Amino acid sequence: MSVTEHRKPEEKNAFWETIVVLFQAFLLAGVIRTVLLQPFTIPSGSMMPTLLIGDYLLVNKFSYGYSRYSLPLYNPEWFDGRLFGSEPARGDVVVFRLPSDPSIDYIKRVVGLPGDRIQVKNDVLYINEKAIERKEDGTFTTDEEDTEGVGVQYSRDYQGVPVFRETFDNGVSFDTLDLTPTGEGDNTQVFTVPPKHYFMMGDNRDNSADSRFGVGYVPEENLVGRASFIIFSIANRTPFLHVWKWPANLRYERFFKAIK
């Protein structure tokens, strides 16, 4: 028997062991993505300055339990409501399925809980007739162009945009942008949040399609999970696979940054 012939069974076994290991790895990744954590990419500037275009996030899908929209390939006939459900806190940054088109994922901040009355007056957010604490917090500058748009399309560089620090009664504090004092969403009607629904707003207050506009109230079953932290960030709309552009565009300071 030759040396080559003697090794063939070992090589065959090693090949199938590799296949099994790869299958197990893909299966584990699929379970993690379905049940625990799911990656998302930020394509627009509606959550600036908290989230930037090109941020890659991990979303904790266990935070609020599971609904038919929690799975990557959902079926509206599977079941209603939530399993192991828990309520988001005011101020959580949440990924949810757009009520008018559940095939689309949105990410915004929870502002209104069921039963709350929400209104914006002269740039100031009111919750149940009480103004939210709002203080000047410097300016924000980025070369990223934002093309989401609400009303007026702010497809331009952000240079020296006023930043305001908002603080909710539960202690959650975060920065918001004020592109213009006369934005379409700076003075609104009173919104009364229905039971089992939530009111969402982007931190980029003058350029966010959210519950003040076409998004409307978000049913609890549309919640996918809470955005936990940024794992990767790349500027200038650089495609992820263009690795030769990474050195000039990576935002290293945003790697593994918690989202608040």
C-alpha positions as CSV (number, residue, x, y, z in Angstrom):
1,M,0.0,0.0,0.0
2,S,1.4,3.4,-0.9
3,V,1.6,6.4,1.4
4,T,-1.0,8.3,-0.7
5,E,-3.5,5.4,-0.5
6,H,-3.0,5.1,3.3
7,R,-3.9,8.8,3.8
8,K,-7.0,8.9,1.7
9,P,-9.5,7.8,4.5
10,E,-7.9,10.4,6.9
11,E,-8.2,13.1,4.4
12,K,-11.9,12.2,3.7
13,N,-12.7,12.2,7.4
14,A,-11.0,15.6,7.9
15,F,-13.0,17.0,5.0
16,W,-16.3,15.9,6.5
17,E,-15.3,17.1,9.9
18,T,-14.6,20.5,8.4
19,I,-18.1,20.5,6.8
20,V,-19.7,19.6,10.1
21,V,-17.8,22.3,12.0
22,L,-18.8,24.9,9.4
23,F,-22.4,23.8,9.5
24,Q,-22.5,24.1,13.3
25,A,-20.9,27.5,13.1
26,F,-23.5,28.8,10.6
27,L,-26.3,27.2,12.7
28,L,-25.0,28.9,15.8
29,A,-24.7,32.2,14.0
30,G,-28.3,31.8,12.7
31,V,-29.6,31.1,16.2
32,I,-27.8,34.0,17.7
33,R,-29.1,36.3,14.9
34,T,-32.6,35.1,15.3
35,V,-32.9,34.9,19.1
36,L,-30.2,37.1,20.7
37,L,-28.4,39.7,18.7
38,Q,-28.9,41.1,15.2
39,P,-26.6,43.4,13.3
40,F,-27.9,46.6,11.7
41,T,-26.4,49.4,9.6
42,I,-27.3,53.1,9.8
43,P,-28.1,54.4,6.3
44,S,-29.4,57.9,7.2
45,G,-28.8,60.8,9.6
46,S,-32.1,60.7,11.4
47,M,-30.4,59.7,14.7
48,M,-27.5,62.1,14.5
49,P,-25.5,62.9,16.6
50,T,-26.2,59.7,18.6
51,L,-25.8,57.4,15.5
52,L,-23.9,58.3,12.4
53,I,-24.2,57.1,8.8
54,G,-22.0,54.1,8.5
55,D,-22.4,52.9,12.1
56,Y,-22.8,49.1,12.4
57,L,-24.9,48.1,15.5
58,L,-25.8,45.1,17.5
59,V,-29.5,45.0,18.5
60,N,-30.5,43.0,21.6
61,K,-33.6,41.1,20.5
62,F,-34.3,39.6,23.9
63,S,-34.9,43.1,25.5
64,Y,-38.6,43.2,24.7
65,G,-39.4,39.6,24.0
66,Y,-40.3,38.2,20.6
67,S,-43.1,38.8,18.0
68,R,-43.7,37.7,14.5
69,Y,-41.5,40.6,13.4
70,S,-38.5,39.6,15.5
71,L,-37.5,36.8,13.0
72,P,-35.5,37.7,9.9
73,L,-38.1,36.1,7.7
74,Y,-41.4,36.9,9.3
75,N,-44.8,35.5,8.5
76,P,-47.9,37.6,9.5
77,E,-49.8,34.4,10.1
78,W,-47.5,33.0,12.7
79,F,-48.8,34.5,15.9
80,D,-50.0,37.8,17.4
81,G,-48.5,39.7,20.4
82,R,-45.2,39.1,22.0
83,L,-43.6,36.1,23.8
84,F,-41.5,36.9,27.0
85,G,-42.5,40.5,26.4
86,S,-41.3,43.4,28.4
87,E,-41.8,47.2,27.8
88,P,-39.2,49.5,26.5
89,A,-38.1,52.4,28.8
90,R,-38.5,56.0,27.7
91,G,-35.3,57.0,26.0
92,D,-34.4,53.5,24.6
93,V,-33.0,53.5,21.1
94,V,-35.1,50.9,19.3
95,V,-35.2,49.0,16.0
96,F,-38.8,48.4,14.8
97,R,-40.7,47.4,11.8
98,L,-42.4,50.3,10.0
99,P,-46.1,49.9,10.7
100,S,-47.1,50.8,7.1
101,D,-44.6,48.4,5.6
102,P,-43.2,45.7,8.0
103,S,-40.5,44.7,5.6
104,I,-38.7,47.9,6.4
105,D,-36.6,48.4,9.6
106,Y,-36.5,51.8,11.3
107,I,-34.4,53.0,14.3
108,K,-35.6,55.8,16.6
109,R,-35.8,56.7,20.2
110,V,-38.8,55.9,22.4
111,V,-40.3,59.2,23.5
112,G,-43.9,58.3,24.3
113,L,-45.2,55.3,26.3
114,P,-48.8,54.1,26.1
115,G,-51.2,56.7,27.4
116,D,-48.7,59.6,27.2
117,R,-49.6,62.9,25.6
118,I,-46.8,64.1,23.3
119,Q,-46.3,67.6,21.8
120,V,-43.5,69.7,20.5
121,K,-43.9,73.5,21.0
122,N,-41.2,76.0,19.7
123,D,-38.6,73.2,19.5
124,V,-39.3,72.0,23.1
125,L,-40.6,68.5,23.7
126,Y,-43.5,68.2,26.1
127,I,-44.6,64.9,27.7
128,N,-47.9,65.0,29.5
129,E,-47.9,68.8,29.5
130,K,-44.4,69.0,31.1
131,A,-41.5,70.4,29.2
132,I,-38.4,68.2,28.9
133,E,-35.2,69.6,30.3
134,R,-33.3,71.0,27.3
135,K,-29.8,72.7,27.5
136,E,-27.4,73.9,24.9
137,D,-24.5,71.5,24.4
138,G,-22.2,72.9,21.7
139,T,-22.3,72.3,18.0
140,F,-22.1,69.3,15.7
141,T,-20.1,69.0,12.4
142,T,-19.9,66.2,9.9
143,D,-19.2,65.9,6.2
144,E,-21.8,63.1,5.8
145,E,-24.7,64.1,3.7
146,D,-28.1,63.1,5.0
147,T,-30.8,62.4,2.5
148,E,-33.7,61.0,4.6
149,G,-35.5,64.3,4.7
150,V,-38.8,65.5,6.2
151,G,-40.5,68.4,4.5
152,V,-37.4,70.4,3.5
153,Q,-34.7,68.0,2.3
154,Y,-31.5,68.7,4.2
155,S,-29.1,67.0,1.8
156,R,-26.0,68.9,2.7
157,D,-23.1,68.9,5.0
158,Y,-23.7,69.5,8.7
159,Q,-21.5,72.3,9.8
160,G,-21.8,73.9,13.3
161,V,-25.3,72.6,13.9
162,P,-26.6,73.6,17.4
163,V,-26.8,70.6,19.8
164,F,-29.2,70.5,22.7
165,R,-28.9,68.0,25.6
166,E,-32.3,66.6,26.6
167,T,-33.0,64.7,29.9
168,F,-36.0,62.7,30.6
169,D,-37.6,62.3,34.1
170,N,-36.1,58.8,34.4
171,G,-32.5,60.2,34.0
172,V,-31.9,59.2,30.4
173,S,-29.9,62.0,28.8
174,F,-28.9,62.4,25.1
175,D,-28.0,65.0,22.5
176,T,-30.3,66.2,19.8
177,L,-29.7,68.4,16.7
178,D,-31.7,71.6,15.9
179,L,-31.1,72.3,12.2
180,T,-33.6,75.1,12.1
181,P,-35.9,76.9,14.6
182,T,-38.7,76.8,12.1
183,G,-38.7,73.1,11.2
184,E,-41.9,71.2,10.2
185,G,-41.8,69.2,13.4
186,D,-41.0,72.0,15.8
187,N,-44.7,72.7,16.5
188,T,-47.1,69.8,16.5
189,Q,-50.5,68.8,17.6
190,V,-51.0,66.8,20.8
191,F,-50.4,63.1,20.2
192,T,-52.1,60.7,22.6
193,V,-50.3,57.3,22.5
194,P,-52.8,54.4,22.3
195,P,-52.5,51.3,24.5
196,K,-49.7,48.9,23.4
197,H,-48.2,51.5,21.1
198,Y,-45.2,53.8,21.3
199,F,-44.2,57.3,20.0
200,M,-40.8,57.4,18.3
201,M,-38.6,60.4,17.4
202,G,-35.2,60.8,15.8
203,D,-32.5,62.7,17.7
204,N,-32.0,64.7,14.5
205,R,-35.3,66.5,15.2
206,D,-35.6,68.5,12.0
207,N,-34.7,65.7,9.7
208,S,-36.4,62.5,10.9
209,A,-39.3,60.6,9.5
210,D,-40.9,59.5,12.8
211,S,-44.1,59.4,14.8
212,R,-44.8,63.1,14.2
213,F,-45.1,62.3,10.5
214,G,-45.9,59.3,8.4
215,V,-44.5,56.6,10.8
216,G,-47.3,57.2,13.3
217,Y,-47.7,55.2,16.5
218,V,-45.6,52.0,16.6
219,P,-47.4,48.8,17.9
220,E,-45.5,46.9,20.5
221,E,-45.4,43.8,18.3
222,N,-43.4,45.8,15.7
223,L,-40.5,46.2,18.1
224,V,-37.4,44.2,17.0
225,G,-35.0,45.0,19.9
226,R,-32.9,47.6,21.7
227,A,-29.8,49.0,20.0
228,S,-27.0,48.1,22.4
229,F,-23.7,49.2,21.1
230,I,-21.7,50.1,18.0
231,I,-19.3,47.4,16.8
232,F,-17.9,49.1,13.7
233,S,-18.1,52.5,12.1
234,I,-16.9,53.8,8.7
235,A,-17.3,57.3,7.3
236,N,-18.0,58.8,3.9
237,R,-20.6,56.1,2.9
238,T,-17.7,53.7,2.3
239,P,-18.9,50.2,1.3
240,F,-18.0,47.6,3.9
241,L,-16.2,45.4,1.4
242,H,-13.9,48.2,0.2
243,V,-11.3,47.3,2.8
244,W,-8.6,49.2,1.0
245,K,-10.5,52.4,2.0
246,W,-10.8,51.5,5.6
247,P,-7.6,53.1,6.9
248,A,-8.7,56.6,5.8
249,N,-12.4,56.2,6.8
250,L,-12.7,54.1,9.9
251,R,-14.0,55.8,13.0
252,Y,-12.0,53.9,15.6
253,E,-13.3,56.0,18.5
254,R,-16.8,54.6,17.9
255,F,-15.9,50.9,18.0
256,F,-17.7,49.0,20.8
257,K,-19.4,52.2,22.0
258,A,-22.5,51.8,24.1
259,I,-25.7,53.4,22.7
260,K,-27.4,55.7,25.2
